[in-house]
């Protein structure tokens, strides 16, 4: 695995984890009953972006380390998943 592939893998995992984490524990202005004029009721009151970025970085780093070690180890190859024996 090249360094570029490792960086791209980390970026993809980080953004995927961020997209999963963004809607977790979000309270909308409509739920709180305090709607700021000019904003929709579905706008979040406190999205906790800093906390989510911290946890996303930790989870993405763990997933990345696991995937990189699995790829570098080479325990599963294309021939291992070839169920029709065409390789």
Order of alpha helices (4+ residues) and beta strands (2+ residues): alpha-alpha-alpha
